Amino acid sequence: MSERKVLNKYFPPDFDPSLIPRRKVPKNSQQVVRLMAPFSMRCNTCGEYIYKGKKFNARKETVEGEDYYGIKIFRFYIKCTLCSAEITFKTDPKNTDYAAEHGASRNFEPWREEKAVEEEDRLAKLEEEENNPMKALENRTVDSKREMDILDALQDIRARNARNERVGQSVDLLERIGMQEIETEDDRQKKLEEEEDEKLVREVFSKVSMPVAGPSGSGLTSGSSPTSGQEKVVTVKRKAEGDEPDLHSLLPESTRVLIASKMASVPFVKKRKTDTKNSLGIKIKKAPAKTAATV
């Protein structure tokens, strides 16, 4: 099966293109093209609105006797979608746009009106300055004053921004300094508390004697199991000799806990084996008492 759209055609061996006559075309011939409406318009015959982008089968021709610096101008013919009235518009290379010519009117576009008014005002101002030198001087004075006002406003904005930036930096610095002062005060307070605790501990240790004794004796008793890892409160007891009061019982709870924590780190020294004599004068080796806790 042959292709539907062939790209190569068969030419016989005796084909001579010079024998084909040229097609005679009129000078101002029209071409059928497919286009979209370049702007919104309204038909002058029936009042139908044709929006921008509506597709049409149009006829195109070159406008005779009109050009813009050698650029050709083209005219397009379309028909109204409701009454089939003929509508024409052409290209406008000067404004890079299209211009309505016949059969329809272009819808109002306010920005185009503003541009046209501004252009008219500019031309009128130039013409007035050419005819009146004093008016030109006055206009230049007004323009220079406006420029100076703009520069002053811009300088004020820059100065305000710089001031705000400096204020922000100073606020950040003050916040950092305040945080450092707070941290320093906290450290100082903590150091004072530690010094007071150390002083209290030294006073207590200077008044209370804490000998190392076995489980049967009185004195330091500490219980801590190396396997369990649980710390027990260390209690300090004074020998019950005479009628001296127990200083440990008179201390507050916080001081007791502090003494226990301090004494938990004190290593215990095992007593050496000592030789004793009984009443008969025979030396008896006595086993030393077991320590209350193993460190």
C-alpha positions in Angstrom: 0.0 0.0 0.0 1.4 3.3 -1.0 1.9 6.3 1.3 -0.8 8.8 1.8 1.5 11.8 1.8 4.3 11.1 -0.7 7.5 13.2 -0.4 9.2 12.0 -3.6 7.5 12.1 -7.0 8.4 10.4 -10.2 9.9 12.4 -13.0 10.2 10.8 -16.4 13.6 10.8 -18.1 12.5 13.2 -20.8 11.1 15.8 -18.3 12.1 19.4 -19.2 11.0 22.1 -16.7 11.6 24.9 -19.2 8.7 23.7 -21.3 6.3 24.4 -18.4 4.7 27.8 -19.0 4.7 30.3 -16.1 1.5 31.0 -14.4 0.1 34.5 -15.1 -0.9 36.1 -11.8 -2.3 39.7 -11.4 -0.1 42.2 -9.7 -2.3 42.8 -6.8 -3.6 39.3 -6.2 -5.3 38.1 -3.0 -4.3 35.0 -1.0 -6.5 33.0 1.3 -4.9 32.7 4.8 -6.0 31.4 8.2 -5.7 34.0 11.0 -7.1 35.1 14.3 -8.7 38.5 15.1 -5.9 40.7 16.3 -8.2 42.8 18.6 -11.7 42.9 19.9 -14.1 44.7 17.6 -17.8 45.3 17.0 -19.5 44.9 13.7 -21.0 48.2 12.4 -23.8 46.5 10.5 -25.4 44.2 13.2 -23.5 45.1 16.4 -22.1 41.7 16.9 -19.0 41.6 19.1 -15.9 39.7 17.8 -13.5 38.9 20.5 -9.7 38.8 20.1 -8.4 35.4 19.0 -11.5 34.4 16.9 -10.3 32.3 13.9 -11.2 33.3 10.4 -10.5 32.3 6.8 -9.4 35.7 5.4 -8.1 37.1 2.2 -4.8 39.0 2.3 -3.5 41.6 -0.1 -0.7 44.2 -0.3 -1.8 47.8 0.2 -0.7 49.8 -2.9 1.0 53.1 -2.3 1.5 52.7 1.4 4.6 51.5 3.3 6.5 52.4 6.5 10.3 52.9 5.8 10.1 50.2 3.1 8.0 47.8 5.1 5.0 46.6 3.2 1.5 47.0 4.7 -1.0 44.2 4.3 -4.8 44.3 4.3 -7.1 41.5 5.5 -10.7 40.8 4.6 -12.9 38.8 7.0 -16.7 38.3 7.4 -18.9 39.0 10.4 -19.9 35.7 12.2 -23.6 36.9 12.4 -24.4 39.0 9.3 -21.5 38.0 7.1 -20.7 41.7 6.5 -17.2 42.3 5.2 -14.7 43.7 7.7 -11.2 44.9 6.8 -8.2 45.8 8.9 -4.5 46.3 8.0 -1.2 46.2 9.7 0.4 49.1 11.5 4.2 48.7 11.6 4.7 52.1 13.1 3.0 51.1 16.4 3.6 47.3 15.9 -0.1 46.7 15.9 -3.2 46.4 13.6 -5.6 49.2 12.7 -9.4 48.8 12.0 -10.2 50.1 8.5 -13.8 49.3 7.4 -16.9 47.4 8.6 -16.1 47.3 12.3 -14.9 49.5 15.1 -12.3 48.6 17.6 -13.4 48.3 21.3 -12.2 51.0 23.7 -8.9 50.4 25.3 -8.0 52.9 28.0 -4.3 52.3 28.0 -4.2 53.3 24.3 -6.0 56.5 25.1 -3.6 57.3 27.8 -0.6 56.8 25.5 -2.2 59.0 22.9 -2.9 61.8 25.4 0.6 61.6 26.7 2.0 61.8 23.2 -0.2 64.8 22.4 0.9 66.6 25.6 4.6 66.0 24.8 4.2 67.4 21.3 2.3 70.4 22.5 5.0 71.1 25.2 7.8 70.9 22.7 6.0 73.2 20.3 5.3 75.7 23.1 9.0 75.7 24.2 10.1 76.3 20.6 7.9 79.4 20.4 8.5 80.8 23.9 12.0 80.7 25.4 10.8 81.8 28.8 8.4 78.9 28.9 11.3 76.5 28.1 13.3 78.0 31.0 10.4 77.7 33.3 9.9 74.0 32.3 13.5 73.3 32.9 13.4 74.9 36.3 10.4 72.8 37.3 12.0 69.6 36.0 15.2 70.3 38.0 13.2 71.1 41.1 11.3 67.8 40.7 14.6 65.9 40.3 16.1 67.5 43.4 12.9 66.6 45.4 13.2 63.0 44.2 16.9 62.9 45.2 16.2 64.3 48.6 13.4 61.8 49.2 15.7 59.0 48.1 18.5 60.2 50.4 16.0 60.3 53.3 14.9 56.8 52.6 18.6 55.6 52.6 19.4 57.4 55.8 16.3 55.9 57.5 17.2 52.5 56.4 20.8 52.9 57.6 19.5 54.2 61.0 17.1 51.3 61.4 19.9 48.9 60.6 22.2 50.5 63.2 19.4 50.4 65.8 18.8 46.7 65.0 22.5 45.9 65.4 22.7 47.9 68.7 19.6 46.0 70.0 21.2 42.7 69.2 24.4 43.8 70.9 22.5 44.9 74.1 20.7 41.6 74.1 23.9 39.6 73.9 25.5 41.8 76.6 22.4 41.3 78.8 22.6 37.5 78.3 26.3 37.5 79.2 25.6 39.6 82.4 22.8 37.2 83.4 25.1 34.2 82.8 27.9 35.8 84.8 25.5 36.6 87.7 24.2 33.0 87.7 27.8 31.7 87.7 28.7 34.0 90.6 25.7 33.0 92.6 26.5 29.3 92.0 30.1 29.8 93.0 29.0 31.5 96.2 26.7 28.7 97.1 29.4 26.1 96.5 31.8 28.1 98.7 29.2 28.2 101.5 28.7 24.5 101.2 32.4 23.8 101.3 32.7 26.1 104.4 29.9 24.3 106.1 31.4 20.9 105.4 34.8 22.0 106.7 33.2 23.3 109.9 31.3 20.1 110.4 34.4 17.9 109.8 36.4 20.1 112.2 33.9 19.5 115.0 33.0 15.8 114.3 35.6 13.1 114.3 34.8 10.3 111.9 37.0 7.2 112.6 36.8 4.2 110.3 35.2 1.3 112.1 33.7 -2.1 111.4 30.1 -3.0 111.3 30.1 -3.6 115.1 31.8 -0.3 116.0 30.4 3.2 115.9 31.6 5.9 113.6 31.4 6.0 109.8 29.1 3.5 108.2 28.7 3.4 104.4 26.9 0.9 102.3 27.4 0.7 98.6 27.4 -2.3 96.5 29.8 -2.2 93.5 27.5 -4.6 91.6 24.2 -2.9 92.2 25.6 0.6 91.7 23.1 2.1 94.2 24.4 4.6 96.6 23.3 4.5 100.2 23.2 7.3 102.6 26.3 7.6 104.7 25.5 8.2 108.4 28.0 9.6 110.8 27.7 8.5 114.4 29.6 9.6 117.4 30.8 7.2 120.0 28.4 6.9 122.8 30.9 8.0 125.5 29.7 10.2 128.3 26.7 12.5 127.8 28.0 14.4 124.7 25.1 15.1 122.2 25.1 13.5 118.7 26.2 16.4 116.5 25.2 14.5 113.4 21.6 14.4 114.5 21.6 18.1 115.1 22.6 18.9 111.5 19.9 19.8 109.0 18.9 17.3 106.3 20.7 19.1 103.4 24.0 19.1 105.4 23.7 15.4 106.1 23.2 14.7 102.4 26.1 16.9 101.5 28.3 15.1 104.1 27.2 11.8 102.7 28.1 12.8 99.2 31.5 14.0 100.3 32.3 11.0 102.4 31.2 8.6 99.6 34.3 9.5 97.7 36.7 8.9 100.7 38.6 5.6 100.3 38.5 3.2 103.2 41.8 1.8 104.4 41.9 -1.8 105.7 43.5 -2.3 109.0 46.6 -4.5 109.1 46.5 -7.7 111.1 47.8 -7.1 114.6 49.2 -9.6 117.1 47.7 -9.5 120.6 48.5 -11.5 123.8 46.0 -13.1 126.1 46.3 -13.4 129.8 48.7 -16.3 129.5 51.1 -14.4 127.3 50.5 -16.4 124.2 50.3 -14.4 121.0 47.0 -14.7 119.2 46.5 -13.5 115.7 43.2 -11.6 115.5 41.5 -11.1 112.2 40.8 -7.5 111.4 37.2 -6.2 111.4 35.5 -6.0 108.0 34.9 -2.6 106.6 31.4 -1.4 106.3 31.7 -0.6 102.6 34.0 -1.5 99.7 35.1 1.4 97.4 
